[in-house]
Amino acid sequence: MKKAEYDVLGMHCVSCSTAISKLLSKTKGVSDVEVILAESKVLVSYDETLVNDQKIVEQVGRLGYKAVEHKE
């Protein structure tokens, strides 16, 4: 199980965060999603054999947002 953090550009309201959470939760291989609206972040736990970083970014992109893996 991998845990990854993504910065999400364009997420500015509760509706945005809810849509992202619902879509990622329905993605095969994703086991946990936590959206932190105030920080424009999404924390995702997923099975690397079923989904990868690129798929997570693509899913968020389908909703019109841009997700990039968080770099400290």
N, C-alpha and C positions, 0 to 999 in steps of 0.2 A: 504494500500500500504506500503510495506516495502522497505527500502533502505539499501543495504549492500555493503561493500567494501571487495574486495578479492585481495590478493597478488597472482601474477601469476608467477610461476617459468618456465623458458624456453622461455619466450616471449622476443625476442631480435630485432625484425625488424617490419617495417610497415606491411609487409605481414602477420605476426603473429597477430598483433593487429587487422587488418582488418578481418581476418578469425574468430577470437574470437567474434568480434563485430557482424558480420553477423549471426553467429550461435546463439548467445544469443538473438539477436533481433527477430529471427524466433521462439524462444521457447515460447510456449503458456503460457501466464500470465506475460511475461516480457514486461514492458512498456517503459523502457529507459535503454540504455547501454552507458557508457562513458569509453573508454579505455585510460589510461594514460601510454603511452609506456615508457616515461623517468623514471617513478616510478614503472614500472611493476605492475600496479594496474588496476582493473576493478571495476567500480561503477555500480551497477545494482538496478533498481527499479522494483519491481514485486508484483503481487497479491498473497499473501500467501495461498489463497484458491485454486490456480491453480498450483503453483510451490513452491519449498522450497530450502533451502540452498544446500541440498544434490544433487538435480537435477541440480542446477547451476554448482556445482563442477564436476558432471558427464559429463555435456555438454562440459565444458572446457577440461576435460580429454579425451574426444573423439578425440580431435585435437592433443593430445600428450603433453599437458601442465598440470601442477599441480596447481590447485587453492586452496588456503586456506583462510578462513575468516580472515580478517585483525584484529589483536589485537594491541591496542595502548600501 
